[in-house]
Amino acid sequence: MTSSSTGQKPYLAPPHDIRAWAIGGIATNVLICLYGQAMNFFTVGFGWSAAIVGTAMAFPRIIDAVLDPFIGQFSDKTNTRWGRRKPFLVAGSVLASVFIFSLWWGDSSWSKNAQLAYLAVIGTLFYISWGVYAMAWTALGYELTDDYNERSRISAFAGYFTTGVLLLNAWTYWFALRPVFHHGVIATVKDLFSQGLDSAHMGKVLSVAFTTVQGAPANEVNGIRWITSAAVIVALASAFYTTRNCKERFKQAAKKNHTPILKALSETFKNRPFVILMAYKLFQLFGERVFQGMLFYIGVYYIFSGDKDKAGALTGNAGVYACILSFCVLPLIRPISVKLGKRAGLVIPSCVALVLLLCQPFLLTPSAPYLLLVPLLVLSPLSVISTTMMNAIVPDICDLDELEHGERREGLFTSVTAFMNKLEISLSVLIVGWLVTFSGVDSSTTLQKPEVLQKLLWFAIGPGIFFAAGALVMACRFKLNEGSMDGVRKTLEARRAVNVSFDEPRDPVSSIS
């Protein structure tokens, strides 16, 4: 019997499955955040051209974006003793960790062609591997509940782990500048124990290792290599934990003829709510990524006149405060969904972001450097709200698709979403790289010409306003609501009761503990 016929609540996975799945988000975010640091480290740390780095970083995302839908549908059709998603979780996380570790071993003495080729090849291999893991992890999460509002809650629950990773990511560049990486980590460890366990001596060594002295040499390149080594261990641990402890609900693909990939892709783009959501995502991500990418250079060159340590410290502090704010807004996700609907979780962030960007000409000024905190603080929680709500909406769209076509295709929709996401990120990185180049920034010097700084400022603000306005328009056009989805869920439950082809637990659990 269906839950609707017996009066039971819609299916909700047991709490331990939800927790195990959410922990896997650590790997997703750690790996992609490390790659996201490439523009900053390769331009400022390695001294490579921003145009070269931007082009090289865009290429892998475009290649992977094209492959994503094929990988997603392949996962949907996969039948193994371990399920549809878990083989992809293991393979993707291991390979992505290997390639992200390899990324940072380029050399500034290489020719421009060699630099471009190295970043493009390693980046492509990384992005394909990470995309495999992210697709499988996201699709696994879509299966955790049929409840319209609980999907918002589960997405918000995963958001706590994402926010924690983003907090640490904000300090990556600052931490990579610590003297310990210039002196050498192994040499510092030897110094630490050179006088046994003398606490006074050990305290002095640690103080010197992690306290920056103005004008002292730094080695952020060596720093990011060590940081990545530690981070991939954490990523692999979280990925393996999810693989071992989160049970797949739809473990086997339905035994029927599946829609060919090109036809399936065509069907996804005929789904009107999905198309509007992807358009919103395009505007939202372009606005966020381009503006935040330009803020790094504005902070270093415009606000702090080339002082990387001060800019890094401010960014790190902003990351801490932004993450605190993000933690505070996450509990509001489900109430917003229940009281106002999921569309409100798209409209509200777009409105606030548009107002914020219109105010930037008055906030970004060297005479008041700490006003740089305002966009850094506000944009993070806004992104958390909109991204969490988008993640909660996609399972609703998967239900609509199943109702029309009779297949569970979370992998396909996850991959098409990832395709759009990576295409947008690729283009935004490319845009940032060329905007920095067109502004005339000379990475070989810390002091830039006044006209260069003015170009940097307006190249950040102008596109941001345009994309924020576009996101607001798309959010207002999104019409899917709880009432319509309740009817879809009941129809699907009745259909599944007649033709059971899913490995679904019999006793739904009604809450996350």
KARA-V856009 format. One record per backbone hydrogen bond with DSSP energy under -1.0 kcal/mol. NH is the residue of the N-H (numbers start at 1). CO is the residue of the C=O. If there is no record, write none. Layout:
BEGIN
NH_CO, NH_CO
END
This chain:
BEGIN
6_2, 8_3, 13_144, 18_14, 19_15, 20_16, 21_17, 22_18, 23_19, 25_22, 26_23, 28_24, 29_25, 30_26, 31_27, 32_28, 33_29, 34_30, 35_31, 36_32, 38_35, 41_37, 42_38, 43_39, 44_40, 46_41, 48_42, 53_49, 54_50, 55_51, 56_52, 57_53, 58_54, 59_55, 62_58, 63_59, 64_60, 65_61, 66_62, 67_63, 68_64, 71_67, 72_68, 73_69, 74_70, 75_71, 76_72, 77_73, 83_80, 89_85, 90_86, 91_87, 92_88, 93_89, 94_90, 95_91, 96_92, 97_93, 98_94, 99_95, 100_96, 101_97, 102_98, 103_99, 105_102, 110_107, 115_111, 116_112, 117_113, 118_114, 119_115, 120_116, 121_117, 122_118, 123_119, 124_120, 125_121, 126_122, 127_123, 128_124, 129_125, 130_126, 131_127, 132_128, 133_129, 134_130, 135_131, 136_132, 137_133, 138_134, 139_135, 140_136, 141_137, 142_138, 144_141, 146_11, 151_147, 153_149, 154_150, 155_151, 156_152, 157_153, 158_154, 159_155, 160_157, 162_158, 163_159, 164_160, 165_161, 166_162, 167_163, 168_164, 169_165, 170_166, 171_168, 172_169, 175_171, 176_172, 178_175, 180_209, 181_178, 183_179, 184_180, 188_184, 189_185, 190_186, 191_187, 192_188, 193_189, 194_191, 196_193, 202_198, 203_199, 204_200, 205_201, 206_202, 207_203, 208_204, 209_205, 210_206, 216_213, 223_219, 224_220, 225_221, 226_222, 227_223, 228_224, 229_225, 230_226, 231_227, 232_228, 234_230, 235_231, 236_232, 237_233, 238_234, 239_235, 240_236, 241_237, 242_238, 243_239, 244_240, 245_241, 246_242, 251_249, 256_254, 264_260, 265_261, 266_262, 267_263, 268_264, 269_265, 270_267, 275_271, 276_272, 277_273, 278_274, 279_275, 280_276, 281_277, 282_278, 283_279, 284_280, 285_281, 286_282, 287_283, 288_284, 289_285, 290_286, 291_287, 292_288, 293_289, 294_290, 295_291, 296_292, 298_294, 299_295, 300_296, 301_297, 302_298, 303_298, 304_299, 306_300, 307_304, 308_306, 311_307, 312_308, 313_309, 314_310, 315_311, 316_312, 317_313, 318_314, 319_315, 320_316, 321_317, 322_318, 323_319, 324_320, 325_321, 326_322, 327_323, 328_324, 329_325, 330_326, 332_329, 333_330, 336_332, 337_333, 338_334, 339_335, 340_336, 341_336, 346_343, 347_343, 348_344, 350_346, 351_347, 352_348, 353_349, 354_350, 355_351, 356_352, 357_353, 358_354, 359_355, 362_359, 364_360, 365_363, 368_365, 371_368, 372_369, 373_370, 374_371, 376_372, 377_373, 378_374, 379_375, 382_378, 383_379, 384_380, 385_381, 386_382, 387_383, 388_384, 389_385, 390_386, 391_387, 392_388, 393_389, 394_390, 397_393, 398_394, 399_395, 400_396, 401_397, 402_398, 403_399, 404_400, 405_401, 406_402, 413_409, 414_410, 415_411, 416_412, 417_413, 418_414, 419_415, 420_416, 421_417, 422_418, 423_419, 424_420, 425_421, 426_422, 427_423, 428_424, 429_425, 430_426, 431_427, 432_428, 433_429, 434_430, 435_431, 436_432, 437_433, 438_434, 439_435, 440_437, 441_436, 445_442, 453_449, 454_450, 455_451, 456_452, 457_453, 458_454, 459_455, 461_457, 462_458, 464_460, 465_461, 466_462, 467_463, 468_464, 469_465, 470_466, 471_467, 472_468, 473_469, 474_470, 475_471, 476_472, 478_475, 485_481, 486_482, 487_483, 488_484, 489_485, 490_486, 491_487, 492_488, 493_489, 494_490, 495_491, 496_492, 497_493, 498_494, 499_495, 504_502, 509_12
END
